[in-house]
Amino acid sequence: MKTLFRILGTAAAVAVTGAAIVVLDKILNQKDPLHVEEVEFPEEAEKDAEEAEKTAEAYERGNRTGSPR
């Protein structure tokens, strides 16, 4: 009986591993391009040091609009 359970356990492990490989293969071979987000530095910050400092602080907090929270 122990041998039967070992064989069934091994077969189950092989089936799960095979399914995982198929799923990962489909995910990794998708033809969709990667999403790239473009971030532009505000023009006011390019001209004014104080505005640049505010923008840098906002970027540190994760605010991509350039205005302080």
N, C-alpha and C positions, 0 to 999 in steps of 0.2 A: 504494500500500500504506500509506503514511504517513497518508493521509486516512482510510482504513478504521480504522486503530488510534485515530485521534483521535475518530472517531465512536463507536467501541465504548467508548473510555475515558470519553467524555462521557455515554454512555448508562448505563454502570456507576455513575458518580458520581451521576447523577440518581436511579437506583434505590436506591442506598445512602442518599442524603439523604431520599428518600421513606419508606423503611423506618424511618429514625431518627425522622422526624416522626410516623409512626403510633405507634411505641412510646412516645415521649414524651407524645403526646396521651392514650394509654390510661393512663399512669402519673399524669399531672396531673389527669385527670378521674375518678379513683376517688372513690366516694361515702363511703369510710371516713372517720370523723372523725380528726382529728389526736390523737395520744397525748399527754396532758398528765400529767406526774407531779406528785403533790402531796407537798410536803415540809413537815412540821410541826416547829416548834421545840420541844424537850423542855421540859416544865413545870419541871423542876429548874433549868434554865438561866435561866428567867424569874425565879426567886426568889433565886438565889445567883450572885454575880458570878464566883466561882471556877469554878463549874460552867459558866457561860456562856462563860468563856474556853476551857475544855476542849472544849466543843461547837464553838466557832468554829474551834479548831485542827483538830478532827476533820473539819469541813466543808471546810477548806482542803485536807486530804489526800484528800478525795473519799469519806470514810466517812460515809454518811448515817444511821448508827444513833446517832450522838452519843457513842459510846464510843471512846476513843483506841485506835490500833492498836499 
